[in-house]
Protein backbone atom coordinates (compact mmCIF):
# COMPACT_ATOMS: atom_id res chain seq x y z
CA UNK A 1 0.00 0.00 0.00
CA UNK A 2 1.63 3.20 -1.17
CA UNK A 3 -0.69 5.31 0.94
CA UNK A 4 -0.30 3.23 4.10
CA UNK A 5 0.57 4.56 7.55
CA UNK A 6 1.22 3.16 10.97
CA UNK A 7 -0.65 4.98 13.68
CA UNK A 8 -0.78 4.59 17.43
CA UNK A 9 -4.04 4.78 19.34
CA UNK A 10 -3.57 5.57 23.04
CA UNK A 11 -6.00 5.08 25.92
CA UNK A 12 -4.89 5.13 29.55
CA UNK A 13 -2.11 2.52 29.74
CA UNK A 14 -2.91 0.91 26.38
CA UNK A 15 -1.40 1.58 22.98
CA UNK A 16 -2.72 0.00 19.80
CA UNK A 17 -0.44 -0.09 16.75
CA UNK A 18 -2.49 -0.16 13.57
CA UNK A 19 -1.52 -0.26 9.90
CA UNK A 20 -4.06 1.69 7.84
CA UNK A 21 -4.56 3.17 4.41
CA UNK A 22 -5.20 6.89 4.07
CA UNK A 23 -8.62 5.93 2.71
CA UNK A 24 -9.55 4.06 5.93
CA UNK A 25 -12.62 5.59 7.56
CA UNK A 26 -12.50 6.52 11.25
CA UNK A 27 -15.47 4.18 11.92
CA UNK A 28 -13.49 1.27 10.43
CA UNK A 29 -10.56 2.16 12.68
CA UNK A 30 -12.88 2.11 15.71
CA UNK A 31 -14.12 -1.34 14.62
CA UNK A 32 -10.54 -2.66 14.63
CA UNK A 33 -9.97 -1.23 18.10
CA UNK A 34 -13.26 -2.76 19.26
CA UNK A 35 -12.12 -6.20 18.09
CA UNK A 36 -8.79 -5.78 19.86
CA UNK A 37 -10.45 -4.72 23.12
CA UNK A 38 -12.99 -7.54 22.95
CA UNK A 39 -10.27 -10.14 22.49
CA UNK A 40 -7.82 -8.70 25.00
CA UNK A 41 -7.29 -10.75 28.13
CA UNK A 42 -6.19 -7.60 29.96
CA UNK A 43 -9.47 -5.81 29.23
CA UNK A 44 -12.05 -5.83 31.96
CA UNK A 45 -15.42 -7.26 30.95
CA UNK A 46 -17.00 -3.80 31.34
CA UNK A 47 -14.45 -2.30 28.93
CA UNK A 48 -15.07 -5.03 26.38
CA UNK A 49 -18.83 -4.53 26.71
CA UNK A 50 -18.63 -0.77 26.10
CA UNK A 51 -15.95 -0.96 23.41
CA UNK A 52 -18.25 -0.84 20.42
CA UNK A 53 -17.51 1.81 17.79
CA UNK A 54 -20.56 3.86 18.79
CA UNK A 55 -19.15 4.16 22.32
CA UNK A 56 -15.74 5.42 21.15
CA UNK A 57 -14.33 8.81 20.30
CA UNK A 58 -10.99 9.35 18.61
CA UNK A 59 -9.15 12.63 18.98
CA UNK A 60 -6.17 14.04 17.13
CA UNK A 61 -4.78 15.73 20.25
CA UNK A 62 -5.08 15.52 24.03
CA UNK A 63 -7.22 18.64 24.44
CA UNK A 64 -10.45 16.62 24.27
CA UNK A 65 -12.06 19.57 22.50
CA UNK A 66 -14.91 18.77 20.14
CA UNK A 67 -12.84 20.35 17.37
CA UNK A 68 -10.20 17.66 17.74
CA UNK A 69 -12.69 14.76 17.60
CA UNK A 70 -12.45 12.75 14.39
CA UNK A 71 -15.85 12.16 12.71
CA UNK A 72 -16.75 8.55 11.83
CA UNK A 73 -17.33 9.32 8.13
CA UNK A 74 -13.95 10.97 7.63
CA UNK A 75 -10.97 9.10 6.20
CA UNK A 76 -7.52 9.14 7.78
CA UNK A 77 -6.21 11.01 4.71
CA UNK A 78 -8.77 13.77 5.22
CA UNK A 79 -6.68 15.00 8.16
CA UNK A 80 -3.33 16.44 7.11
CA UNK A 81 -2.05 16.32 10.67
CA UNK A 82 -2.33 12.51 10.90
CA UNK A 83 1.07 11.34 9.72
CA UNK A 84 2.93 8.04 9.65
CA UNK A 85 3.68 6.98 13.25
CA UNK A 86 1.14 9.56 14.43
CA UNK A 87 -0.82 9.29 17.67
CA UNK A 88 -4.59 9.40 18.13
CA UNK A 89 -6.35 9.35 21.50
CA UNK A 90 -9.27 7.09 22.40
CA UNK A 91 -12.02 7.61 24.94
CA UNK A 92 -14.94 5.32 25.78
CA UNK A 93 -18.44 6.04 26.93
CA UNK A 94 -19.20 4.82 30.46
CA UNK A 95 -22.95 4.87 30.94
CA UNK A 96 -23.98 8.37 29.89
CA UNK A 97 -20.53 9.94 30.50
CA UNK A 98 -17.49 10.05 28.24
CA UNK A 99 -14.04 9.37 29.69
CA UNK A 100 -11.56 12.18 29.63
CA UNK A 101 -8.29 11.67 27.78
CA UNK A 102 -6.05 10.16 30.42
CA UNK A 103 -2.75 8.75 29.21
CA UNK A 104 -0.50 6.98 31.70
CA UNK A 105 3.09 7.89 30.95
CA UNK A 106 5.53 5.02 31.15
CA UNK A 107 8.52 5.57 33.40
CA UNK A 108 11.99 4.54 32.41
CA UNK A 109 13.64 2.03 34.70
CA UNK A 110 17.20 0.92 35.19
CA UNK A 111 18.16 -2.21 33.28
CA UNK A 112 18.23 -5.27 35.52
CA UNK A 113 21.69 -6.24 34.32
CA UNK A 114 22.82 -8.72 31.74
CA UNK A 115 22.19 -11.79 33.91
CA UNK A 116 25.72 -13.06 33.38
CA UNK A 117 27.68 -14.18 36.40
CA UNK A 118 31.25 -15.38 36.65
CA UNK A 119 30.14 -18.62 38.33
CA UNK A 120 31.95 -18.15 41.67
CA UNK A 121 28.70 -17.54 43.58
CA UNK A 122 29.53 -14.01 44.83
CA UNK A 123 27.06 -12.32 42.45
CA UNK A 124 29.54 -10.31 40.38
LOGU-576809 format. One record per residue: residue number from 1; residue in one letter; chain; x negated, y, z of N, C-alpha, C in turn. Coordinates in Angstrom, 2 decimals, padded with zeros to 5 digits. Example, Ala and Ser with C-alpha at 12.3 -4.5 7.8 and 13.67 -1.06 7.14 Angstrom:
<recs>
num->1; residuo->A; cadena->A; nc1->-013.19; nc2->-005.69; nc3->007.80; cac1->-012.30; cac2->-004.50; cac3->007.80; cc1->-013.20; cc2->-003.30; cc3->007.80 .
num->2; residuo->S; cadena->A; nc1->-012.85; nc2->-002.25; nc3->007.08; cac1->-013.67; cac2->-001.06; cac3->007.14; cc1->-012.90; cc2->000.03; cc3->007.87 .
</recs>
This chain:
<recs>
num->1; residuo->X; cadena->A; nc1->-000.84; nc2->-001.19; nc3->000.00; cac1->000.00; cac2->000.00; cac3->000.00; cc1->-000.88; cc2->001.24; cc3->000.00 .
num->2; residuo->X; cadena->A; nc1->-000.81; nc2->002.00; nc3->-001.08; cac1->-001.63; cac2->003.20; cac3->-001.17; cc1->-001.14; cc2->004.29; cc3->-000.23 .
num->3; residuo->X; cadena->A; nc1->000.15; nc2->004.27; nc3->000.08; cac1->000.69; cac2->005.31; cac3->000.94; cc1->000.92; cc2->004.80; cc3->002.36 .
num->4; residuo->X; cadena->A; nc1->000.12; nc2->003.84; nc3->002.78; cac1->000.30; cac2->003.23; cac3->004.10; cc1->-000.47; cc2->003.98; cc3->005.18 .
num->5; residuo->X; cadena->A; nc1->000.08; nc2->003.95; nc3->006.38; cac1->-000.57; cac2->004.56; cac3->007.55; cc1->-000.46; cc2->003.61; cc3->008.74 .
num->6; residuo->X; cadena->A; nc1->-001.36; nc2->003.78; nc3->009.65; cac1->-001.22; cac2->003.16; cac3->010.97; cc1->-000.79; cc2->004.26; cc3->011.91 .
num->7; residuo->X; cadena->A; nc1->000.25; nc2->004.01; nc3->012.67; cac1->000.65; cac2->004.98; cac3->013.68; cc1->000.77; cc2->004.29; cc3->015.02 .
num->8; residuo->X; cadena->A; nc1->000.62; nc2->005.09; nc3->016.06; cac1->000.78; cac2->004.59; cac3->017.43; cc1->002.04; cc2->005.19; cc3->018.01 .
num->9; residuo->X; cadena->A; nc1->002.83; nc2->004.34; nc3->018.65; cac1->004.04; cac2->004.78; cac3->019.34; cc1->003.78; cc2->004.58; cc3->020.82 .
num->10; residuo->X; cadena->A; nc1->003.87; nc2->005.65; nc3->021.61; cac1->003.57; cac2->005.57; cac3->023.04; cc1->004.83; cc2->005.78; cc3->023.87 .
num->11; residuo->X; cadena->A; nc1->004.95; nc2->004.95; nc3->024.92; cac1->006.00; cac2->005.08; cac3->025.92; cc1->005.43; cc2->004.59; cc3->027.24 .
num->12; residuo->X; cadena->A; nc1->005.42; nc2->005.45; nc3->028.22; cac1->004.89; cac2->005.13; cac3->029.55; cc1->003.52; cc2->004.47; cc3->029.42 .
num->13; residuo->X; cadena->A; nc1->003.40; nc2->003.19; nc3->029.81; cac1->002.11; cac2->002.52; cac3->029.74; cc1->002.03; cc2->001.56; cc3->028.55 .
num->14; residuo->X; cadena->A; nc1->002.89; nc2->001.76; nc3->027.56; cac1->002.91; cac2->000.91; cac3->026.38; cc1->002.46; cc2->001.70; cc3->025.16 .
num->15; residuo->X; cadena->A; nc1->001.75; nc2->001.01; nc3->024.28; cac1->001.40; cac2->001.58; cac3->022.98; cc1->001.66; cc2->000.52; cc3->021.93 .
num->16; residuo->X; cadena->A; nc1->002.44; nc2->000.88; nc3->020.92; cac1->002.72; cac2->000.00; cac3->019.80; cc1->001.92; cc2->000.49; cc3->018.61 .
num->17; residuo->X; cadena->A; nc1->001.21; nc2->-000.42; nc3->017.95; cac1->000.44; cac2->-000.09; cac3->016.75; cc1->001.21; cc2->-000.64; cc3->015.56 .
num->18; residuo->X; cadena->A; nc1->001.62; nc2->000.25; nc3->014.67; cac1->002.49; cac2->-000.16; cac3->013.57; cc1->001.94; cc2->000.33; cc3->012.25 .
num->19; residuo->X; cadena->A; nc1->001.95; nc2->-000.56; nc3->011.26; cac1->001.52; cac2->-000.26; cac3->009.90; cc1->002.77; cc2->000.06; cc3->009.10 .
num->20; residuo->X; cadena->A; nc1->002.86; nc2->001.25; nc3->008.55; cac1->004.06; cac2->001.69; cac3->007.84; cc1->003.70; cc2->002.36; cc3->006.51 .
num->21; residuo->X; cadena->A; nc1->004.69; nc2->002.39; nc3->005.63; cac1->004.56; cac2->003.17; cac3->004.41; cc1->005.11; cc2->004.57; cc3->004.68 .
num->22; residuo->X; cadena->A; nc1->004.68; nc2->005.53; nc3->003.91; cac1->005.20; cac2->006.89; cac3->004.07; cc1->006.69; cc2->006.95; cc3->003.78 .
num->23; residuo->X; cadena->A; nc1->007.19; nc2->005.97; nc3->003.03; cac1->008.62; cac2->005.93; cac3->002.71; cc1->009.47; cc2->005.27; cc3->003.80 .
num->24; residuo->X; cadena->A; nc1->008.82; nc2->004.72; nc3->004.84; cac1->009.55; cac2->004.06; cac3->005.93; cc1->010.42; cc2->005.07; cc3->006.67 .
num->25; residuo->X; cadena->A; nc1->011.68; nc2->004.73; nc3->006.84; cac1->012.62; cac2->005.59; cac3->007.56; cc1->012.39; cc2->005.45; cc3->009.07 .
num->26; residuo->X; cadena->A; nc1->012.66; nc2->006.50; nc3->009.80; cac1->012.50; cac2->006.52; cac3->011.25; cc1->013.37; cc2->005.42; cc3->011.89 .
num->27; residuo->X; cadena->A; nc1->014.59; nc2->005.22; nc3->011.38; cac1->015.47; cac2->004.18; cac3->011.92; cc1->014.82; cc2->002.80; cc3->011.78 .
num->28; residuo->X; cadena->A; nc1->014.18; nc2->002.55; nc3->010.65; cac1->013.49; cac2->001.27; cac3->010.43; cc1->012.35; cc2->001.10; cc3->011.43 .
num->29; residuo->X; cadena->A; nc1->011.63; nc2->002.18; nc3->011.69; cac1->010.56; cac2->002.16; cac3->012.68; cc1->011.10; cc2->001.81; cc3->014.06 .
num->30; residuo->X; cadena->A; nc1->012.24; nc2->002.41; nc3->014.43; cac1->012.88; cac2->002.11; cac3->015.71; cc1->013.30; cc2->000.64; cc3->015.77 .
num->31; residuo->X; cadena->A; nc1->013.74; nc2->000.08; nc3->014.66; cac1->014.12; cac2->-001.34; cac3->014.62; cc1->012.92; cc2->-002.23; cc3->014.91 .
num->32; residuo->X; cadena->A; nc1->011.76; nc2->-001.88; nc3->014.35; cac1->010.54; cac2->-002.66; cac3->014.63; cc1->010.17; cc2->-002.58; cc3->016.11 .
num->33; residuo->X; cadena->A; nc1->010.27; nc2->-001.40; nc3->016.67; cac1->009.97; cac2->-001.23; cac3->018.10; cc1->010.96; cc2->-002.04; cc3->018.94 .
num->34; residuo->X; cadena->A; nc1->012.22; nc2->-002.01; nc3->018.55; cac1->013.26; cac2->-002.76; cac3->019.26; cc1->012.93; cc2->-004.25; cc3->019.29 .
num->35; residuo->X; cadena->A; nc1->012.50; nc2->-004.79; nc3->018.15; cac1->012.12; cac2->-006.20; cac3->018.09; cc1->010.93; cc2->-006.49; cc3->018.99 .
num->36; residuo->X; cadena->A; nc1->009.96; nc2->-005.59; nc3->019.01; cac1->008.79; cac2->-005.78; cac3->019.86; cc1->009.17; cc2->-005.75; cc3->021.34 .
num->37; residuo->X; cadena->A; nc1->010.03; nc2->-004.81; nc3->021.72; cac1->010.45; cac2->-004.72; cac3->023.12; cc1->011.30; cc2->-005.91; cc3->023.53 .
num->38; residuo->X; cadena->A; nc1->012.13; nc2->-006.41; nc3->022.63; cac1->012.99; cac2->-007.54; cac3->022.95; cc1->012.19; cc2->-008.82; cc3->023.14 .
num->39; residuo->X; cadena->A; nc1->011.09; nc2->-008.94; nc3->022.41; cac1->010.27; cac2->-010.14; cac3->022.49; cc1->009.12; cc2->-010.05; cc3->023.46 .
num->40; residuo->X; cadena->A; nc1->008.95; nc2->-008.91; nc3->024.10; cac1->007.82; cac2->-008.70; cac3->025.00; cc1->008.07; cc2->-009.32; cc3->026.36 .
num->41; residuo->X; cadena->A; nc1->007.14; nc2->-010.15; nc3->026.81; cac1->007.29; cac2->-010.75; cac3->028.13; cc1->007.07; cc2->-009.74; cc3->029.24 .
num->42; residuo->X; cadena->A; nc1->006.42; nc2->-008.62; nc3->028.93; cac1->006.19; cac2->-007.60; cac3->029.96; cc1->007.35; cc2->-006.64; cc3->030.09 .
num->43; residuo->X; cadena->A; nc1->008.32; nc2->-006.70; nc3->029.15; cac1->009.47; cac2->-005.81; cac3->029.23; cc1->010.46; cc2->-006.33; cc3->030.25 .
num->44; residuo->X; cadena->A; nc1->011.00; nc2->-005.43; nc3->031.04; cac1->012.05; cac2->-005.83; cac3->031.96; cc1->013.30; cc2->-006.12; cc3->031.15 .
num->45; residuo->X; cadena->A; nc1->014.21; nc2->-006.92; nc3->031.68; cac1->015.42; cac2->-007.26; cac3->030.95; cc1->016.26; cc2->-006.01; cc3->030.68 .
num->46; residuo->X; cadena->A; nc1->016.23; nc2->-005.03; nc3->031.58; cac1->017.00; cac2->-003.80; cac3->031.34; cc1->016.40; cc2->-003.00; cc3->030.19 .
num->47; residuo->X; cadena->A; nc1->015.08; nc2->-003.00; nc3->030.05; cac1->014.45; cac2->-002.30; cac3->028.93; cc1->014.82; cc2->-002.98; cc3->027.62 .
num->48; residuo->X; cadena->A; nc1->014.74; nc2->-004.30; nc3->027.59; cac1->015.07; cac2->-005.03; cac3->026.38; cc1->016.53; cc2->-004.81; cc3->026.00 .
num->49; residuo->X; cadena->A; nc1->017.41; nc2->-004.72; nc3->026.97; cac1->018.83; cac2->-004.53; cac3->026.71; cc1->019.12; cc2->-003.14; cc3->026.14 .
num->50; residuo->X; cadena->A; nc1->018.38; nc2->-002.13; nc3->026.56; cac1->018.63; cac2->-000.77; cac3->026.10; cc1->017.80; cc2->-000.41; cc3->024.88 .
num->51; residuo->X; cadena->A; nc1->016.89; nc2->-001.28; nc3->024.48; cac1->015.95; cac2->-000.96; cac3->023.41; cc1->016.52; cc2->-001.27; cc3->022.03 .
num->52; residuo->X; cadena->A; nc1->017.71; nc2->-000.77; nc3->021.76; cac1->018.25; cac2->-000.84; cac3->020.42; cc1->017.99; cc2->000.51; cc3->019.77 .
num->53; residuo->X; cadena->A; nc1->017.88; nc2->000.55; nc3->018.45; cac1->017.51; cac2->001.81; cac3->017.79; cc1->018.38; cc2->003.00; cc3->018.18 .
num->54; residuo->X; cadena->A; nc1->019.67; nc2->002.77; nc3->018.43; cac1->020.56; cac2->003.86; cac3->018.79; cc1->020.25; cc2->004.44; cc3->020.17 .
num->55; residuo->X; cadena->A; nc1->019.53; nc2->003.70; nc3->020.99; cac1->019.15; cac2->004.16; cac3->022.32; cc1->017.69; cc2->004.61; cc3->022.39 .
num->56; residuo->X; cadena->A; nc1->017.13; nc2->004.97; nc3->021.23; cac1->015.74; cac2->005.42; cac3->021.15; cc1->015.66; cc2->006.79; cc3->020.50 .
num->57; residuo->X; cadena->A; nc1->014.70; nc2->007.56; nc3->020.97; cac1->014.33; cac2->008.81; cac3->020.30; cc1->012.83; cc2->008.77; cc3->020.08 .
num->58; residuo->X; cadena->A; nc1->012.41; nc2->009.21; nc3->018.91; cac1->010.99; cac2->009.35; cac3->018.61; cc1->010.69; cc2->010.83; cc3->018.44 .
num->59; residuo->X; cadena->A; nc1->009.58; nc2->011.23; nc3->019.03; cac1->009.15; cac2->012.63; cac3->018.98; cc1->007.76; cc2->012.72; cc3->018.37 .
num->60; residuo->X; cadena->A; nc1->007.50; nc2->013.84; nc3->017.71; cac1->006.17; cac2->014.04; cac3->017.13; cc1->005.20; cc2->014.74; cc3->018.06 .
num->61; residuo->X; cadena->A; nc1->005.68; nc2->015.18; nc3->019.24; cac1->004.78; cac2->015.73; cac3->020.25; cc1->005.37; cc2->015.47; cc3->021.63 .
num->62; residuo->X; cadena->A; nc1->004.65; nc2->015.83; nc3->022.66; cac1->005.08; cac2->015.52; cac3->024.03; cc1->005.99; cc2->016.57; cc3->024.64 .
num->63; residuo->X; cadena->A; nc1->006.38; nc2->017.58; nc3->023.87; cac1->007.22; cac2->018.64; cac3->024.44; cc1->008.62; cc2->018.12; cc3->024.79 .
num->64; residuo->X; cadena->A; nc1->009.11; nc2->017.12; nc3->024.04; cac1->010.45; cac2->016.62; cac3->024.27; cc1->011.52; cc2->017.57; cc3->023.76 .
num->65; residuo->X; cadena->A; nc1->011.11; nc2->018.62; nc3->023.06; cac1->012.06; cac2->019.57; cac3->022.50; cc1->012.85; cc2->018.91; cc3->021.38 .
num->66; residuo->X; cadena->A; nc1->014.09; nc2->019.31; nc3->021.22; cac1->014.91; cac2->018.77; cac3->020.14; cc1->014.23; cc2->018.97; cc3->018.79 .
num->67; residuo->X; cadena->A; nc1->013.50; nc2->020.06; nc3->018.65; cac1->012.84; cac2->020.35; cac3->017.37; cc1->011.74; cc2->019.34; cc3->017.03 .
num->68; residuo->X; cadena->A; nc1->011.24; nc2->018.64; nc3->018.02; cac1->010.20; cac2->017.66; cac3->017.74; cc1->010.75; cc2->016.25; cc3->017.59 .
num->69; residuo->X; cadena->A; nc1->012.08; nc2->016.08; nc3->017.78; cac1->012.69; cac2->014.76; cac3->017.60; cc1->012.75; cc2->014.43; cc3->016.11 .
num->70; residuo->X; cadena->A; nc1->012.43; nc2->013.18; nc3->015.78; cac1->012.45; cac2->012.75; cac3->014.39; cc1->013.82; cc2->012.15; cc3->014.06 .
num->71; residuo->X; cadena->A; nc1->014.52; nc2->012.68; nc3->013.06; cac1->015.85; cac2->012.16; cac3->012.71; cc1->015.76; cc2->010.78; cc3->012.05 .
num->72; residuo->X; cadena->A; nc1->016.74; nc2->009.92; nc3->012.34; cac1->016.75; cac2->008.55; cac3->011.83; cc1->016.66; cc2->008.46; cc3->010.31 .
num->73; residuo->X; cadena->A; nc1->017.27; nc2->009.39; nc3->009.60; cac1->017.33; cac2->009.32; cac3->008.13; cc1->016.07; cc2->009.82; cc3->007.45 .
num->74; residuo->X; cadena->A; nc1->015.19; nc2->010.44; nc3->008.20; cac1->013.95; cac2->010.97; cac3->007.63; cc1->012.94; cc2->009.84; cc3->007.41 .
num->75; residuo->X; cadena->A; nc1->012.07; nc2->010.03; nc3->006.44; cac1->010.97; cac2->009.10; cac3->006.20; cc1->009.71; cc2->009.63; cc3->006.88 .
num->76; residuo->X; cadena->A; nc1->008.80; nc2->008.74; nc3->007.17; cac1->007.52; cac2->009.14; cac3->007.78; cc1->006.86; cc2->010.23; cc3->006.93 .
num->77; residuo->X; cadena->A; nc1->006.85; nc2->010.06; nc3->005.61; cac1->006.21; cac2->011.01; cac3->004.71; cc1->006.87; cc2->012.37; cc3->004.64 .
num->78; residuo->X; cadena->A; nc1->008.09; nc2->012.48; nc3->005.19; cac1->008.77; cac2->013.77; cac3->005.22; cc1->008.14; cc2->014.73; cc3->006.22 .
num->79; residuo->X; cadena->A; nc1->007.29; nc2->014.21; nc3->007.08; cac1->006.68; cac2->015.00; cac3->008.16; cc1->005.18; cc2->015.09; cc3->007.91 .
num->80; residuo->X; cadena->A; nc1->004.74; nc2->016.24; nc3->007.45; cac1->003.33; cac2->016.44; cac3->007.11; cc1->002.40; cc2->016.23; cc3->008.29 .
num->81; residuo->X; cadena->A; nc1->002.91; nc2->016.43; nc3->009.51; cac1->002.05; cac2->016.32; cac3->010.67; cc1->001.88; cc2->014.89; cc3->011.16 .
num->82; residuo->X; cadena->A; nc1->002.55; nc2->013.91; nc3->010.55; cac1->002.33; cac2->012.51; cac3->010.90; cc1->001.26; cc2->011.97; cc3->009.96 .
num->83; residuo->X; cadena->A; nc1->000.10; nc2->011.77; nc3->010.50; cac1->-001.07; cac2->011.34; cac3->009.72; cc1->-001.45; cc2->009.92; cc3->010.10 .
num->84; residuo->X; cadena->A; nc1->-002.38; nc2->009.35; nc3->009.33; cac1->-002.93; cac2->008.04; cac3->009.65; cc1->-003.54; cc2->008.08; cc3->011.05 .
num->85; residuo->X; cadena->A; nc1->-003.25; nc2->007.08; nc3->011.86; cac1->-003.68; cac2->006.98; cac3->013.25; cc1->-003.03; cc2->008.05; cc3->014.13 .
num->86; residuo->X; cadena->A; nc1->-001.88; nc2->008.56; nc3->013.66; cac1->-001.14; cac2->009.56; cac3->014.43; cc1->-000.38; cc2->008.92; cc3->015.59 .
num->87; residuo->X; cadena->A; nc1->000.10; nc2->009.76; nc3->016.48; cac1->000.82; cac2->009.29; cac3->017.67; cc1->002.23; cc2->009.87; cc3->017.66 .
num->88; residuo->X; cadena->A; nc1->003.21; nc2->008.99; nc3->017.90; cac1->004.59; cac2->009.40; cac3->018.13; cc1->004.97; cc2->008.97; cc3->019.54 .
num->89; residuo->X; cadena->A; nc1->005.97; nc2->009.61; nc3->020.12; cac1->006.35; cac2->009.35; cac3->021.50; cc1->007.79; cc2->008.84; cc3->021.55 .
num->90; residuo->X; cadena->A; nc1->007.99; nc2->007.78; nc3->022.32; cac1->009.27; cac2->007.09; cac3->022.40; cc1->009.92; cc2->007.32; cc3->023.75 .
num->91; residuo->X; cadena->A; nc1->011.22; nc2->007.59; nc3->023.72; cac1->012.02; cac2->007.61; cac3->024.94; cc1->013.24; cc2->006.72; cc3->024.72 .
num->92; residuo->X; cadena->A; nc1->013.76; nc2->006.17; nc3->025.82; cac1->014.94; cac2->005.32; cac3->025.78; cc1->016.06; cc2->005.96; cc3->026.57 .
num->93; residuo->X; cadena->A; nc1->017.26; nc2->005.57; nc3->026.22; cac1->018.44; cac2->006.04; cac3->026.93; cc1->018.73; cc2->005.06; cc3->028.07 .
num->94; residuo->X; cadena->A; nc1->018.86; nc2->005.61; nc3->029.28; cac1->019.20; cac2->004.82; cac3->030.46; cc1->020.58; cc2->005.27; cc3->030.92 .
num->95; residuo->X; cadena->A; nc1->021.59; nc2->004.45; nc3->030.62; cac1->022.95; cac2->004.87; cac3->030.94; cc1->023.32; cc2->006.05; cc3->030.06 .
num->96; residuo->X; cadena->A; nc1->023.63; nc2->007.18; nc3->030.67; cac1->023.98; cac2->008.37; cac3->029.89; cc1->022.81; cc2->009.37; cc3->029.82 .
num->97; residuo->X; cadena->A; nc1->021.69; nc2->009.04; nc3->030.45; cac1->020.53; cac2->009.94; cac3->030.50; cc1->019.41; cc2->009.44; cc3->029.59 .
num->98; residuo->X; cadena->A; nc1->018.68; nc2->010.38; nc3->029.02; cac1->017.49; cac2->010.05; cac3->028.24; cc1->016.26; cc2->010.18; cc3->029.13 .
num->99; residuo->X; cadena->A; nc1->015.32; nc2->009.25; nc3->028.99; cac1->014.04; cac2->009.37; cac3->029.69; cc1->013.32; cc2->010.63; cc3->029.22 .
num->100; residuo->X; cadena->A; nc1->012.46; nc2->011.12; nc3->030.08; cac1->011.56; cac2->012.18; cac3->029.63; cc1->010.33; cc2->011.49; cc3->029.05 .
num->101; residuo->X; cadena->A; nc1->009.54; nc2->012.23; nc3->028.31; cac1->008.29; cac2->011.67; cac3->027.78; cc1->007.31; cc2->011.60; cc3->028.94 .
num->102; residuo->X; cadena->A; nc1->006.92; nc2->010.39; nc3->029.27; cac1->006.05; cac2->010.16; cac3->030.42; cc1->005.00; cc2->009.13; cc3->030.02 .
num->103; residuo->X; cadena->A; nc1->003.83; nc2->009.62; nc3->029.67; cac1->002.75; cac2->008.75; cac3->029.21; cc1->001.75; cc2->008.56; cc3->030.34 .
num->104; residuo->X; cadena->A; nc1->001.48; nc2->007.31; nc3->030.67; cac1->000.50; cac2->006.98; cac3->031.70; cc1->-000.87; cc2->006.97; cc3->031.03 .
num->105; residuo->X; cadena->A; nc1->-001.74; nc2->007.84; nc3->031.50; cac1->-003.09; cac2->007.89; cac3->030.95; cc1->-003.93; cc2->006.78; cc3->031.55 .
num->106; residuo->X; cadena->A; nc1->-004.65; nc2->006.09; nc3->030.70; cac1->-005.53; cac2->005.02; cac3->031.15; cc1->-006.80; cc2->005.65; cc3->031.73 .
num->107; residuo->X; cadena->A; nc1->-007.29; nc2->005.07; nc3->032.82; cac1->-008.52; cac2->005.57; cac3->033.40; cc1->-009.67; cc2->004.67; cc3->032.97 .
num->108; residuo->X; cadena->A; nc1->-010.81; nc2->005.28; nc3->032.80; cac1->-011.99; cac2->004.54; cac3->032.41; cc1->-012.61; cc2->003.94; cc3->033.65 .
num->109; residuo->X; cadena->A; nc1->-013.01; nc2->002.69; nc3->033.56; cac1->-013.64; cac2->002.03; cac3->034.70; cc1->-015.05; cc2->001.62; cc3->034.34 .
num->110; residuo->X; cadena->A; nc1->-015.83; nc2->001.39; nc3->035.37; cac1->-017.20; cac2->000.92; cac3->035.19; cc1->-017.18; cc2->-000.49; cc3->034.64 .
num->111; residuo->X; cadena->A; nc1->-018.08; nc2->-000.82; nc3->033.74; cac1->-018.16; cac2->-002.21; cac3->033.28; cc1->-018.53; cc2->-003.12; cc3->034.44 .
num->112; residuo->X; cadena->A; nc1->-018.01; nc2->-004.32; nc3->034.43; cac1->-018.23; cac2->-005.27; cac3->035.52; cc1->-019.61; cc2->-005.90; cc3->035.46 .
num->113; residuo->X; cadena->A; nc1->-020.39; nc2->-005.61; nc3->034.48; cac1->-021.69; cac2->-006.24; cac3->034.32; cc1->-021.64; cc2->-007.24; cc3->033.20 .
num->114; residuo->X; cadena->A; nc1->-022.80; nc2->-007.81; nc3->032.86; cac1->-022.82; cac2->-008.72; cac3->031.74; cc1->-022.58; cc2->-010.17; cc3->032.16 .
num->115; residuo->X; cadena->A; nc1->-022.48; nc2->-010.43; nc3->033.45; cac1->-022.19; cac2->-011.79; cac3->033.91; cc1->-023.37; cc2->-012.74; cc3->033.84 .
num->116; residuo->X; cadena->A; nc1->-024.54; nc2->-012.21; nc3->033.50; cac1->-025.72; cac2->-013.06; cac3->033.38; cc1->-026.51; cc2->-012.99; cc3->034.68 .
num->117; residuo->X; cadena->A; nc1->-026.84; nc2->-014.12; nc3->035.20; cac1->-027.68; cac2->-014.18; cac3->036.40; cc1->-028.96; cc2->-014.89; cc3->036.06 .
num->118; residuo->X; cadena->A; nc1->-029.96; nc2->-014.72; nc3->036.92; cac1->-031.25; cac2->-015.38; cac3->036.65; cc1->-031.31; cc2->-016.79; cc3->037.22 .
num->119; residuo->X; cadena->A; nc1->-030.23; nc2->-017.24; nc3->037.87; cac1->-030.14; cac2->-018.62; cac3->038.33; cc1->-030.77; cc2->-018.90; cc3->039.68 .
num->120; residuo->X; cadena->A; nc1->-031.33; nc2->-017.88; nc3->040.37; cac1->-031.95; cac2->-018.15; cac3->041.67; cc1->-030.98; cc2->-017.97; cc3->042.83 .
num->121; residuo->X; cadena->A; nc1->-029.71; nc2->-017.61; nc3->042.53; cac1->-028.70; cac2->-017.54; cac3->043.58; cc1->-028.68; cc2->-016.22; cc3->044.35 .
num->122; residuo->X; cadena->A; nc1->-029.56; nc2->-015.26; nc3->044.05; cac1->-029.53; cac2->-014.01; cac3->044.83; cc1->-028.67; cc2->-012.93; cc3->044.17 .
num->123; residuo->X; cadena->A; nc1->-028.01; nc2->-013.25; nc3->043.05; cac1->-027.06; cac2->-012.32; cac3->042.45; cc1->-027.66; cc2->-011.27; cc3->041.55 .
num->124; residuo->X; cadena->A; nc1->-028.97; nc2->-011.31; nc3->041.30; cac1->-029.54; cac2->-010.31; cac3->040.38; cc1->-030.03; cc2->-010.92; cc3->039.10 .
</recs>
